[in-house]
Amino acid sequence: MGRATRRAAACAVAVLLAGGLQSSFANAATTTRIDLTVLVISDGGPATAAIAAELASQGTPYKIVNLNDANRPVIDAAFLSDTVNGQPRAKFQGVVLPNDNPFAAGSAEMTALAAFEAAFGIRQVDAYTYARPDVGLNWAQNPGYIGSLDGAQGQVTTTGLAGPFSYLKGSVPFEDNDPNIGESYGYLATPLAGADFKPLVEAPIPGTTEKGSLVGEYTHDGRKELVVTFVYNQYQQQYRLLARGIVDWVTQGIHLGYDRNYFAAHVDDVFLADDRWDTSLKCTPGDVTCPPGTPESSNPIRMTPADAQYAKQWQIDHNFTMDMVFNGGGSEDWKADHEVTADPVVDQMVTDQASYRWINHTYTHPYLGCLQDVSVVPWKCTKDAGGNTVWVDQATITGQIKNNLDWAAAHHITLDKSELVTGEHSGLLTAPQETSDNPYLAPSLVTNGVKWTASDASRESGQRAVGTSTLTVPRYPMNVFYNAGTAVEEADEYNWIYTSVANGGSGVCENNANSTCLTTPLNTSTGYTSYIVPLEARIDLGHVLSNDPRPHFIHQSNLAEDRIVYPVLDTVLSTYRNLHADNAPIVNLPQREIGAEFQRRAAWNTALAAGQVTAYRIGDTVTVNAPAGLSTEATMPTGTVQKLTFGSTAFGTAYAGTLSGWVKAGSLQSTVTLKLTAAQTPAAPAAAAAAAAKTAPVVAPAAKTVVPSGAATAVPVGPSDTDRTDAATLVPGSGKPVLGKALLGKAGNSTAGKPAAGKSTAKKPAGKTGKQ
């Protein structure tokens, strides 16, 4: 800040002290109450939206004040603080602003915020601002840089690694998904001489040997600001890498909610033989995508014992466990077709069964929704004489689930009977043909004790109930197709889906408002390795970095022949591990634990939305009041313990440099009480700063003449990137648009809709120069 703004902040502290808080700060560390809610003041831009999205993802309470809302509350002392039971109370534990001062010249609101932050030791994030002395930086010149940061290589400093970004190894690469579109814009500048400014993330300043700050901590006038000098949105990798640290910094590592980086890979159709894409017919013989009468494939794709041995060794080499989603009847059919009594694939995988997790996929993988009429493409539901949908009956569904369990028991395969994946997620609603679940599905799930059944996240992104005793576990389809055993087949089918008619494709991409086409078809010999693998890995890694437990599913065919899925998995795991420290490993959960995580989150978020959770810190003690029986989601510093009626117990588990997890009130307790160590308890505001403030003259904050801006649309990493659809086309929580599910026949096999072509996601502030 400039001199005038610093004076105003100091004066504001004096006003607050004069208003009755002065005496309380004699022992502020033990008497001041800090409510665990983050205040987000938004101008509608992408940066504050990204931070709000991270808070929502973690389950961290926050309040948004929209500066564009004429009816918004006034930010004044009464809005920010009050007194409860004789104790001074800060209503917010952190403040997020679109920039360091988004208010008009002389605004009393910025004065009130500065006073509040200094008086209570509350931190402020400047979500995106430009470099200048007001934020502790030199102007971005001599040395400095203003312009595109596409493809830049950020680096966490030693201070950042020792602080809020301790979960990273250091590198923060900036995306450059489209060379023709500006995706990120920002400023690189050096700290101002004499300012207490600590760069936390920096990058080389082009044309110099200097480095400029991208994220830094500016301490002044008894306040701390996190100064971010580049624009971003919630999907971009550079932000996703830093999001956890931004939240931890502003909350001082003490907040409700938590974040993990999850990745699970489900391999469907194990022991079946999958139909093969025909590069001449441009469909899959044996599936419903080919015209009626097309002969079935004479060369289906099925794993061999060597493929099974490779899978086991790959897991060992990569310290990662896959979930084998199996159909025992597939083995019996294979033996009958080959007139043999033993299945060497089953023998090998049963020998190695402890290397995997196993999930029931029904006995023979039939479609368990309506009775399909495949005399037309796309198929339709059979209707009875009264026009009613004819459903697969309950006995068939129950038998398919039970028979597979019996087969597993006969082969001594250990699995959790509460988990299920139906063939093609069938039995669940499948639009447009089925707009409701098969009514016989839920009772069959109850009969077999199924608590968690998989759903297709490209159709239904959220968890929901199926009947009264089962919840869904949404899974992401990888764009590694079930009907491709070779890289050439995968690239050929990808071309058919994502290429215009003029370029030899199906044109499906042209007929959907939320899709884009490849500009030119992929080379079928090299396209899989050069284009599809890095694209799919980036999409999947985006899920991993978004606190998203949803598993990804592939098929046994992808572990056979060319073993095409391994390069994708290798890239996801190696990229993640090259960016993250050992204290933040990938979390690889089984389906039941993923389902339980979603269930706990839903209950937590419902309680938050209903205002049923109250949490605050007084000194070294955090207290959470929540509905009886509700698990509390929290992140705390290392060494934190839960205080019980008698004694205490360790809180949470270590992850990313903090402790976090779910916790319930102890026996005979109605609240959760967490105790911080002395070393991890935030210090009270400095008494010296408060005393100095008493004599400071009143000067209004200096208004800025330019406010940085950005755009909310993320540039897709490719035509199959369903996560970066313009947010304006989606209703929050509604999921992604779906494109051409009938194209491949098996629901959820990579025919999900694609986002519209994005325009620039970065805009330079008015009056500044630099590449657009």
C-alpha positions in Angstrom: 0.0 0.0 0.0 1.0 3.6 -0.4 1.6 5.9 2.5 -1.9 7.2 2.5 -3.5 3.8 2.7 -1.1 2.7 5.4 -2.1 5.7 7.5 -5.7 4.9 7.0 -5.3 1.3 8.1 -3.4 2.4 11.2 -6.0 5.1 12.0 -8.8 2.6 11.6 -7.2 0.4 14.2 -7.2 3.4 16.6 -10.9 4.0 15.9 -11.7 0.4 16.6 -9.7 0.5 19.8 -11.4 3.7 20.9 -14.7 2.0 20.3 -14.3 -0.3 23.2 -11.9 -3.1 22.2 -8.6 -1.6 23.5 -8.8 -3.3 26.9 -9.6 -6.6 25.4 -6.3 -6.8 23.6 -4.3 -6.8 26.8 -5.1 -10.5 26.8 -6.3 -11.0 23.2 -4.8 -14.4 22.6 -7.1 -15.9 25.2 -10.3 -13.8 25.1 -10.9 -12.9 21.5 -13.3 -15.1 19.6 -12.6 -15.8 15.9 -15.5 -17.3 14.0 -14.4 -19.9 11.4 -16.0 -18.4 8.3 -14.2 -16.7 5.4 -15.5 -13.5 3.9 -15.3 -13.4 0.1 -16.0 -10.0 -1.4 -16.5 -10.6 -5.1 -16.6 -8.3 -8.2 -17.9 -11.2 -10.3 -14.4 -12.0 -11.6 -12.9 -15.5 -12.0 -10.3 -15.2 -9.3 -12.6 -14.7 -6.4 -14.9 -17.3 -7.9 -12.1 -19.7 -8.0 -11.3 -19.2 -4.3 -15.0 -19.5 -3.4 -15.1 -22.8 -5.4 -12.2 -24.1 -3.4 -13.8 -23.2 -0.2 -17.0 -24.9 -1.3 -15.1 -28.0 -2.4 -13.4 -28.3 1.0 -16.6 -27.7 2.9 -15.2 -24.5 4.5 -17.9 -22.0 5.6 -17.8 -18.7 3.7 -19.9 -15.7 3.0 -20.0 -14.0 -0.3 -20.7 -10.3 -0.7 -21.2 -9.3 -4.3 -20.0 -5.8 -5.0 -22.3 -5.7 -8.0 -25.4 -6.3 -5.9 -27.2 -3.0 -5.1 -28.7 -4.7 -2.0 -25.5 -6.0 -0.6 -24.7 -5.4 3.0 -22.4 -2.5 3.9 -18.9 -3.5 5.1 -18.6 -1.7 8.4 -17.5 -2.5 11.9 -20.9 -3.9 12.9 -20.8 -6.3 9.9 -17.3 -7.5 10.7 -17.3 -7.8 14.5 -19.3 -7.5 17.7 -19.2 -8.8 21.3 -20.5 -12.1 22.4 -20.8 -12.9 26.2 -18.5 -10.0 26.8 -15.8 -11.3 24.4 -14.8 -9.3 21.2 -15.8 -11.4 18.2 -14.4 -11.4 14.7 -17.2 -12.7 12.5 -14.7 -13.9 9.9 -11.4 -15.6 10.1 -10.1 -14.4 6.7 -10.9 -12.0 4.0 -10.7 -12.5 0.2 -10.9 -9.4 -2.0 -10.8 -9.3 -5.8 -7.8 -7.0 -5.4 -6.2 -5.1 -2.6 -8.8 -2.3 -2.6 -11.9 -2.8 -4.7 -13.8 0.1 -3.3 -14.1 3.7 -4.5 -11.8 6.5 -3.3 -12.2 7.4 0.3 -14.3 4.3 1.0 -15.2 3.8 4.6 -15.6 0.1 3.8 -11.9 -0.4 3.0 -11.1 1.6 6.2 -13.3 -0.7 8.2 -11.8 -3.8 6.7 -8.2 -2.7 7.3 -9.2 -1.9 10.9 -10.8 -5.2 11.4 -7.9 -7.2 10.0 -5.3 -5.3 12.1 -7.3 -5.5 15.3 -8.1 -9.2 15.1 -5.0 -10.5 13.2 -7.2 -11.5 10.2 -5.4 -12.1 6.9 -6.4 -10.8 3.5 -6.0 -12.4 0.0 -5.8 -10.1 -2.9 -7.1 -12.6 -5.4 -5.6 -10.8 -8.5 -4.0 -7.4 -8.5 -1.2 -5.7 -10.3 2.3 -5.0 -9.1 2.9 -1.5 -7.6 4.2 0.0 -4.3 0.7 -0.2 -2.7 1.1 -4.0 -2.4 4.8 -4.0 -1.5 6.1 -4.5 -5.0 8.0 -2.3 -7.5 6.2 -1.4 -10.7 6.6 -4.2 -13.2 9.4 -2.5 -15.1 13.2 -2.3 -15.1 13.1 -5.2 -14.2 9.5 -6.4 -14.7 7.1 -8.0 -17.0 3.4 -7.4 -18.0 1.7 -9.9 -20.4 0.9 -13.4 -21.2 2.0 -16.1 -18.8 0.9 -19.0 -21.0 3.5 -21.8 -20.6 5.4 -20.0 -17.9 7.2 -22.0 -15.2 6.5 -20.7 -11.8 8.6 -21.9 -8.8 7.7 -22.0 -5.1 10.3 -20.2 -3.1 12.1 -21.6 -0.1 9.8 -19.5 2.1 6.7 -20.8 0.3 7.9 -24.4 0.7 8.4 -23.9 4.4 5.0 -22.2 4.6 1.6 -22.6 2.9 2.9 -24.5 -0.1 4.8 -27.2 1.7 2.9 -29.9 -0.1 4.5 -29.0 -3.4 8.0 -29.9 -4.7 8.4 -26.5 -6.2 7.4 -26.3 -9.8 4.1 -24.5 -10.8 3.7 -24.9 -14.6 1.2 -22.6 -16.3 -1.1 -24.0 -18.9 -0.9 -23.3 -22.6 -3.7 -25.3 -24.1 -4.2 -23.3 -27.2 -1.4 -21.2 -28.8 -4.0 -19.0 -30.4 -5.8 -18.1 -27.2 -4.5 -16.1 -24.2 -5.1 -18.2 -21.1 -3.3 -16.4 -18.4 -2.1 -12.9 -17.9 -0.1 -11.2 -15.1 2.7 -9.2 -13.7 6.2 -10.1 -12.6 7.9 -7.6 -10.3 10.5 -7.5 -7.5 9.8 -6.5 -3.9 9.8 -2.8 -3.0 12.9 -1.7 -1.1 12.1 -1.5 2.6 8.8 -3.4 2.3 8.2 -6.5 4.3 7.4 -8.6 1.2 8.2 -12.3 0.9 7.8 -13.9 -2.5 6.2 -17.3 -2.1 5.8 -18.2 -5.8 7.9 -16.5 -8.5 9.0 -16.8 -12.1 11.9 -15.6 -14.2 11.4 -12.1 -15.6 12.0 -12.4 -19.4 15.1 -10.8 -20.7 16.7 -10.5 -17.2 18.4 -12.7 -14.6 15.8 -11.5 -12.0 12.7 -13.3 -10.7 9.4 -11.6 -10.2 6.7 -12.5 -7.7 3.5 -14.2 -8.7 2.3 -14.9 -5.1 3.8 -13.1 -2.1 3.1 -12.2 1.5 3.0 -8.5 2.3 3.1 -7.5 6.0 2.3 -3.9 6.9 0.5 -1.9 9.5 -0.3 -4.9 11.6 -1.8 -6.7 8.6 -0.9 -9.5 6.2 -1.9 -9.7 2.6 -1.4 -12.5 0.1 -0.7 -10.6 -3.1 -1.5 -12.6 -6.3 -0.4 -10.9 -9.5 -1.8 -13.3 -12.2 -5.3 -14.0 -13.3 -6.8 -17.5 -13.2 -10.0 -19.5 -13.0 -10.9 -22.5 -10.9 -10.0 -25.1 -13.6 -6.5 -24.0 -14.5 -3.6 -26.3 -13.3 -1.5 -23.4 -11.9 -4.4 -22.4 -9.6 -5.3 -25.9 -8.7 -1.8 -26.5 -7.5 -1.9 -23.4 -5.3 -5.6 -23.5 -4.1 -5.0 -25.5 -1.0 -2.2 -23.3 0.1 -4.2 -20.1 -0.5 -7.0 -21.4 1.8 -4.5 -22.6 4.4 -2.7 -19.2 4.3 -5.8 -17.1 4.8 -7.1 -19.3 7.6 -3.7 -19.8 9.2 -4.2 -23.5 8.8 -7.2 -23.6 11.0 -10.5 -24.1 9.3 -13.5 -26.4 8.8 -13.4 -28.6 5.7 -10.4 -30.4 4.1 -8.8 -31.3 0.8 -7.3 -34.5 -0.6 -6.0 -35.5 -4.0 -7.8 -38.6 -5.0 -7.3 -41.1 -7.9 -8.8 -44.6 -8.4 -8.9 -46.7 -11.6 -11.7 -49.2 -12.1 -11.1 -51.8 -14.7 -14.5 -53.0 -15.9 -15.4 -56.3 -17.8 -12.6 -58.3 -16.3 -12.9 -62.0 -17.6 -15.2 -60.8 -20.4 -14.2 -60.4 -24.0 -15.0 -56.9 -25.3 -16.3 -56.2 -28.8 -13.8 -54.5 -31.1 -14.2 -51.3 -33.1 -14.3 -51.9 -36.8 -12.1 -49.3 -38.6 -13.9 -49.9 -41.9 -17.5 -50.0 -40.7 -17.0 -47.2 -38.2 -19.0 -49.1 -35.6 -18.7 -52.0 -33.2 -20.0 -55.3 -34.4 -21.8 -57.1 -31.6 -22.8 -53.9 -30.0 -26.0 -51.8 -30.6 -24.0 -49.1 -32.5 -23.9 -51.2 -35.7 -26.9 -51.5 -38.1 -29.1 -54.5 -37.4 -27.8 -57.6 -39.0 -24.2 -56.7 -38.8 -22.2 -59.9 -37.9 -20.7 -60.0 -34.5 -17.0 -59.5 -34.1 -15.0 -62.6 -34.7 -12.0 -61.2 -32.9 -13.1 -59.8 -29.5 -10.5 -58.3 -27.1 -9.6 -60.2 -24.0 -6.7 -60.1 -21.6 -4.1 -62.9 -21.6 -2.2 -64.4 -18.6 0.8 -62.2 -19.7 -1.5 -59.1 -19.6 -2.5 -60.1 -16.0 1.1 -60.6 -15.0 2.0 -57.2 -16.5 -0.9 -55.5 -14.5 0.3 -56.9 -11.2 3.9 -55.8 -11.8 2.8 -52.4 -13.1 1.0 -51.8 -9.8 4.1 -52.8 -7.8 6.3 -50.5 -9.9 3.8 -47.6 -9.5 2.7 -48.1 -6.0 -0.9 -48.0 -7.1 -3.9 -50.5 -6.8 -6.5 -51.0 -9.5 -10.0 -52.2 -8.9 -10.9 -55.2 -10.9 -14.6 -55.0 -11.8 -15.3 -58.6 -12.9 -17.9 -60.8 -14.6 -17.4 -64.4 -13.6 -19.8 -65.6 -16.3 -17.4 -64.2 -18.9 -14.9 -66.8 -17.9 -17.5 -69.6 -18.1 -18.5 -68.4 -21.6 -14.9 -68.3 -22.7 -14.3 -71.9 -21.5 -17.4 -73.1 -23.3 -16.5 -71.3 -26.5 -13.0 -72.8 -26.4 -14.2 -76.2 -25.1 -11.7 -76.2 -22.2 -12.1 -76.7 -18.5 -9.7 -74.1 -17.3 -9.3 -70.3 -17.9 -5.6 -69.3 -17.6 -6.5 -65.6 -17.1 -8.7 -66.5 -14.1 -6.0 -68.8 -12.8 -3.4 -66.0 -13.0 -5.5 -63.3 -11.5 -6.9 -65.5 -8.7 -3.3 -66.3 -7.9 -2.6 -62.6 -7.7 -5.9 -61.6 -6.3 -4.5 -59.9 -3.2 -2.8 -57.4 -5.5 -6.1 -55.9 -6.5 -9.4 -54.8 -5.1 -12.4 -56.7 -6.6 -15.9 -55.4 -7.4 -19.0 -57.3 -8.5 -19.9 -56.4 -12.1 -22.8 -58.9 -12.4 -22.4 -62.4 -13.7 -22.7 -62.0 -17.5 -23.0 -58.2 -17.9 -26.6 -58.0 -19.3 -28.4 -54.7 -19.7 -30.5 -54.3 -16.6 -32.7 -51.4 -17.5 -35.6 -51.6 -19.9 -35.8 -54.5 -22.4 -33.8 -53.0 -25.3 -35.2 -52.9 -28.9 -32.0 -53.1 -30.9 -33.8 -53.3 -34.3 -33.1 -49.5 -34.6 -30.1 -47.3 -34.0 -30.1 -45.8 -31.5 -31.9 -48.5 -29.6 -35.2 -47.8 -27.8 -37.2 -49.3 -24.9 -39.6 -52.1 -25.7 -43.2 -51.1 -24.9 -46.1 -53.4 -24.0 -49.6 -53.3 -25.5 -50.5 -50.5 -23.1 -47.5 -48.4 -24.1 -45.7 -49.1 -20.8 -42.0 -49.7 -20.6 -41.0 -53.3 -20.3 -38.3 -53.6 -17.7 -35.8 -56.4 -17.0 -37.4 -58.3 -14.1 -36.3 -58.4 -10.5 -35.4 -62.1 -10.5 -32.9 -61.5 -13.4 -31.2 -58.6 -11.6 -31.1 -60.4 -8.3 -29.7 -63.5 -10.0 -27.0 -61.6 -11.9 -25.7 -60.0 -8.7 -25.9 -63.2 -6.6 -24.5 -65.5 -9.2 -21.4 -63.4 -9.6 -20.9 -63.4 -5.8 -21.3 -67.2 -5.8 -18.8 -67.5 -8.6 -16.3 -65.4 -6.7 -16.7 -67.5 -3.6 -16.1 -70.6 -5.6 -12.8 -69.1 -6.9 -11.8 -67.8 -3.4 -11.9 -64.2 -4.5 -12.4 -61.9 -1.6 -14.5 -58.8 -2.2 -16.9 -56.4 -0.4 -20.5 -57.5 -1.2 -21.8 -54.0 -0.5 -20.1 -52.7 -3.7 -21.6 -53.1 -7.2 -21.1 -51.9 -10.8 -24.0 -53.0 -13.1 -23.2 -53.5 -16.8 -23.1 -50.1 -18.5 -24.5 -48.7 -15.2 -27.8 -50.1 -16.4 -30.8 -50.2 -14.2 -30.2 -46.6 -13.5 -31.9 -43.9 -15.6 -30.3 -43.7 -19.0 -31.6 -40.7 -21.0 -33.1 -40.2 -23.4 -34.5 -43.8 -23.6 -35.0 -44.2 -19.8 -35.9 -41.2 -17.6 -36.2 -43.3 -14.4 -34.5 -46.2 -12.8 -35.7 -49.7 -13.4 -38.2 -50.1 -10.5 -36.9 -53.6 -9.9 -33.3 -52.5 -9.3 -33.7 -51.1 -5.8 -35.3 -54.2 -4.3 -32.7 -56.4 -5.9 -29.9 -54.2 -4.3 -31.6 -54.6 -0.9 -31.8 -58.4 -1.4 -28.1 -58.7 -2.1 -26.9 -56.2 0.6 -25.6 -53.6 -2.0 -25.0 -50.2 -0.4 -22.9 -48.6 -3.1 -23.6 -48.9 -6.8 -21.7 -47.1 -9.5 -23.2 -44.5 -11.7 -21.8 -42.6 -14.8 -20.5 -39.2 -13.7 -21.0 -37.8 -17.3 -24.7 -38.4 -16.8 -25.2 -37.9 -13.1 -22.3 -36.1 -11.4 -23.6 -36.2 -7.9 -24.4 -39.0 -5.5 -28.1 -40.0 -5.1 -30.2 -42.7 -3.4 -31.4 -45.8 -5.2 -34.3 -47.0 -3.1 -33.9 -46.7 0.6 -30.6 -48.5 1.3 -28.2 -47.8 -1.6 -26.3 -44.7 -2.8 -24.6 -44.2 -6.1 -20.9 -43.7 -6.5 -20.4 -41.5 -9.7 -17.4 -42.6 -11.9 -15.7 -40.7 -14.6 -15.4 -42.4 -18.0 -11.9 -42.2 -19.4 -11.6 -41.4 -23.1 -9.8 -44.7 -23.6 -12.5 -46.7 -25.3 -13.8 -50.1 -24.2 -13.8 -51.4 -27.8 -10.1 -50.5 -28.5 -7.3 -52.9 -27.9 -4.7 -51.1 -30.0 -3.6 -47.5 -30.4 -4.7 -47.5 -34.0 -8.2 -48.5 -33.1 -8.4 -45.9 -30.4 -7.2 -43.1 -32.7 -9.5 -44.2 -35.5 -12.6 -44.2 -33.3 -11.5 -40.9 -31.7 -11.3 -39.4 -35.2 -14.8 -40.7 -36.0 -16.3 -39.1 -32.9 -14.4 -35.8 -32.9 -14.0 -35.0 -36.6 -16.3 -33.1 -38.9 -18.1 -34.9 -41.7 -16.0 -32.9 -44.2 -12.9 -34.4 -42.6 -14.2 -38.0 -42.7 -15.8 -38.1 -39.2 -19.3 -38.8 -38.0 -20.1 -35.1 -37.5 -21.4 -35.7 -34.0 -19.2 -32.9 -32.8 -20.8 -30.5 -35.2 -24.3 -31.3 -34.1 -24.0 -30.5 -30.4 -23.9 -26.9 -29.1 -21.4 -27.8 -26.4 -18.9 -29.6 -28.5 -15.9 -28.9 -30.7 -14.2 -30.8 -33.5 -10.6 -31.6 -34.2 -9.2 -29.2 -36.7 -7.7 -32.1 -38.6 -7.9 -35.9 -38.0 -5.3 -37.5 -35.9 -2.6 -39.7 -37.6 -3.8 -43.1 -36.6 -0.3 -44.4 -36.2 0.9 -41.6 -33.9 -2.2 -39.8 -32.7 -2.8 -41.8 -29.6 0.6 -41.2 -28.1 1.1 -37.7 -29.3 -2.4 -36.3 -28.7 -4.9 -38.5 -26.8 -2.6 -39.7 -24.0 -1.5 -36.2 -22.9 -5.0 -34.8 -23.3 -6.7 -37.6 -21.3 -4.0 -37.4 -18.6 -4.5 -33.7 -18.2 -8.3 -34.1 -17.9 -7.8 -36.9 -15.3 -5.1 -34.9 -13.4 -7.6 -32.0 -13.2 -10.0 -34.3 -11.3 -7.2 -35.4 -9.0 -6.3 -31.8 -8.1 -9.9 -30.8 -7.4 -10.6 -32.7 -4.2 -12.7 -35.0 -6.2 -13.0 -38.7 -5.0 -14.8 -40.0 -8.1 -13.0 -43.0 -9.6 -12.2 -43.2 -13.3 -13.2 -46.3 -15.2 -11.6 -48.1 -18.1 -12.0 -51.7 -19.4 -10.0 -55.0 -19.4 -9.6 -54.5 -23.2 -7.3 -51.5 -22.4 -5.0 -53.8 -20.4 -4.8 -56.2 -23.3 -2.9 -56.2 -26.7 -1.3 -52.7 -26.9 -2.1 -52.1 -23.2 -3.1 -48.6 -24.2 -4.3 -47.3 -20.8 -0.9 -47.6 -19.1 0.6 -44.5 -20.8 -2.3 -42.4 -19.5 -2.0 -43.8 -16.0 1.8 -43.4 -16.1 1.4 -39.8 -17.1 -1.1 -39.0 -14.4 0.9 -40.5 -11.6 4.3 -39.3 -12.7 3.1 -35.7 -13.4 1.4 -35.6 -10.0 4.4 -37.0 -8.1 6.8 -34.7 -9.9 4.8 -31.7 -8.7 3.9 -32.9 -5.1 5.9 -33.6 -2.1 5.8 -36.9 -0.3 3.5 -35.4 2.4 0.6 -35.2 -0.2 0.4 -38.6 -1.8 -2.5 -39.6 -4.1 -5.3 -41.1 -2.1 -6.5 -44.3 -3.7 -9.8 -45.3 -2.1 -12.1 -48.3 -2.6 -15.6 -47.7 -3.9 -17.3 -48.0 -0.5 -15.0 -45.4 1.1 -15.6 -43.0 -1.9 -19.4 -43.5 -1.4 -19.1 -42.8 2.3 -17.0 -39.7 1.6 -19.8 -38.3 -0.6 -22.4 -39.3 2.0 -20.6 -37.4 4.8 -20.0 -34.4 2.5 -23.7 -34.2 1.7 -24.7 -34.3 5.3 -22.0 -31.7 6.2 -23.0 -29.3 3.3 -26.7 -29.6 4.2 -26.0 -28.6 7.8 -23.8 -25.7 6.6 -26.5 -24.4 4.2 -29.1 -24.6 7.0 -26.9 -22.6 9.4 -26.6 -25.5 11.8 -22.9 -25.4 12.3 -21.1 -22.8 14.4 -17.4 -22.9 14.9 -14.9 -20.5 16.5 -11.4 -20.3 18.0 -10.6 -18.6 21.3 -6.9 -18.7 21.9 -5.7 -22.3 21.4 -9.1 -23.9 21.5 -11.4 -24.5 18.5 -15.1 -25.3 19.3 -17.6 -26.7 16.8 -21.3 -26.9 17.5 -23.1 -29.1 15.0 -26.2 -31.3 14.9 -26.0 -34.4 17.1 -24.3 -37.3 15.3 -22.9 -35.2 12.4 -19.3 -35.7 11.5 -17.3 -32.4 11.5 -14.9 -31.9 8.6 -11.8 -29.9 9.6 -8.2 -29.0 8.9 -5.8 -28.1 11.8 -2.1 -27.6 12.5 0.1 -30.5 13.4 -0.1 -31.5 17.0 -3.8 -30.7 17.4 -5.7 -33.0 19.7 -9.4 -33.5 20.4 -10.4 -32.8 23.9 -12.7 -35.5 25.4 -14.7 -35.6 28.6 -11.8 -37.6 30.1 -8.4 -36.8 28.4 -7.8 -36.3 24.8 -7.1 -38.1 21.5 -5.2 -37.3 18.3 -7.1 -35.4 15.7 -7.2 -36.3 12.0 -4.5 -37.7 9.8 -1.4 -36.0 8.4 -1.8 -34.7 4.8 -0.1 -31.9 2.9 1.6 -30.5 6.0 -1.6 -30.3 8.2 -3.9 -32.6 10.1 -7.3 -33.1 8.6 -10.3 -35.4 8.6 -13.7 -36.1 10.0 -14.4 -36.0 13.8 -17.5 -36.4 16.0 -18.2 -35.1 19.5 -16.9 -37.5 22.2 -19.0 -39.4 24.7 -21.0 -37.1 27.0 -20.1 -34.1 24.7 -22.3 -32.0 22.6 -19.5 -30.1 20.8 -16.2 -30.9 19.2 -13.3 -29.3 21.0 -9.9 -29.2 19.4 -6.8 -28.0 21.2 -3.8 -26.5 19.3 -0.3 -26.6 20.4 1.3 -23.3 21.7 3.6 -23.2 18.8 0.7 -23.5 16.3 -1.6 -21.0 18.0 -1.8 -17.7 16.0 -0.4 -14.8 17.9 -2.6 -11.9 19.0 -2.2 -8.6 17.1 0.9 -6.8 18.2 0.3 -4.4 21.0 2.9 -2.0 19.7 1.1 -1.6 16.4 -2.2 -0.9 18.2 -0.6 1.7 20.4 1.0 3.4 17.5 -2.3 3.6 15.7 -3.8 5.8 18.4 -1.9 8.9 17.2 -2.2 8.3 13.4 -4.1 11.0 11.5 -7.2 10.0 9.6 -6.5 9.6 5.8 -8.8 7.8 3.4 -7.4 4.9 1.4 -6.0 5.8 -2.0 -8.3 4.6 -4.8 -6.8 2.8 -7.7 -7.2 4.1 -11.2 -7.2 0.6 -12.8 -8.8 -2.6 -11.6 -7.4 -5.8 -13.2 -9.9 -8.0 -14.8 -10.0 -11.6 -16.2 -12.5 -13.9 -17.9 -14.2 -16.9 -16.4 -14.0 -19.4 -19.3 -11.2 -22.0 -19.2 -9.7 -23.0 -22.5 -10.4 -26.8 -23.0 -7.3 -29.0 -23.3 -9.0 -30.7 -26.2 -12.4 -31.6 -27.7 -13.0 -34.3 -25.2 -12.4 -32.1 -22.2 -15.9 -32.1 -20.6 -14.8 -30.3 -17.5 -14.2 -26.9 -19.0 -17.6 -26.1 -20.5 -18.5 -22.5 -20.1 -20.0 -22.3 -16.7 -22.8 -20.2 -18.1 -24.2 -23.3 -19.9 -24.4 -25.4 -16.7 -26.6 -25.2 -13.6 -24.4 -25.7 -10.6 -24.6 -29.3 -9.5 -26.4 -30.4 -12.6 -23.4 -32.2 -14.1 -21.9 -32.1 -17.6 -23.8 -32.1 -20.9 -23.9 -35.5 -22.6 -23.3 -36.1 -26.2 -24.3 -39.1 -28.3 -24.3 -41.8 -25.7 -25.7 -44.2 -28.2 -22.7 -43.8 -30.4 -20.6 -46.4 -28.7 -23.4 -48.5 -27.2 -21.9 -48.9 -23.7 -23.0 -46.0 -21.6 -20.2 -44.0 -20.1 -17.6 -45.0 -22.7 -16.2 -41.6 -23.6 -19.0 -40.1 -25.5 -19.6 -37.3 -23.0 -20.3 -33.8 -24.4 -17.4 -31.4 -25.1 -17.2 -27.7 -24.2 -17.6 -25.0 -26.7 -14.5 -23.4 -28.1 -13.3 -21.0 -25.5 -12.2 -17.5 -26.1 -9.4 -15.8 -24.2 -9.5 -16.5 -20.5 -7.2 -13.6 -19.7 -7.7 -9.9 -20.2 -5.1 -7.2 -19.5 -6.2 -4.4 -17.2 -7.4 -1.3 -19.0 -4.7 1.1 -20.0 -1.9 -1.5 -19.8 0.0 -3.0 -22.6 0.8 -6.6 -23.3 -0.3 -9.6 -25.4 -4.1 -10.2 -25.3 
